Amino acid sequence: MESYRIIISGKVQHVYYRKFISQALMRLGIQGYIKNLPDGTVEIVATIYDDDFHAVMEILKQGSPLSEVTGTTTEICDNDDLVYDGFEIRYT
């Protein structure tokens, strides 16, 4: 299990991307958050079991029906300070 910071680029704001992704990741029991960034990208910080990583990445790349994902950047986070209760959409 690792904690990741994933940046999604493309047409991912104002197309229900956050809602779609948050619902999909909640169903998988993933812990973390998703939020829009000022530059038009979306940030996901999540704790993901190794067995679920590829499935989660496929969900993020597919996105909502109206979104168009053109890129992803992934980095491992120090998970010592990451504590979540479920998966949430953040607005700030």
C-alpha positions, 0 to 999 in steps of 0.5 A: 500500500502506497500513498500517491499524488496524481495530477490529471490533465486535459478536459477535466474541469466542468465535466463532472470528472471529480464527482465521477472519480470520487464515486468510483474510488469510494466504491473501491474503498480508496482513501483520499481526496480529489480537487481542481487546481488553478491551472486547469488540472485535477489533483488526486491524493490517495492511498492505494493497495498495490493490487488496485493501482492499475484499476485505479489508474484506468478509472482516472484515465477513462474519466467521466463521459464528458472528460478527455484525459490527455496526461497523468503524473504520478508520485509517491507521497510520504504516507506518515501524515496522510490520514483520511476517512473515506474519499472526498471532493475538496473545493479549496 
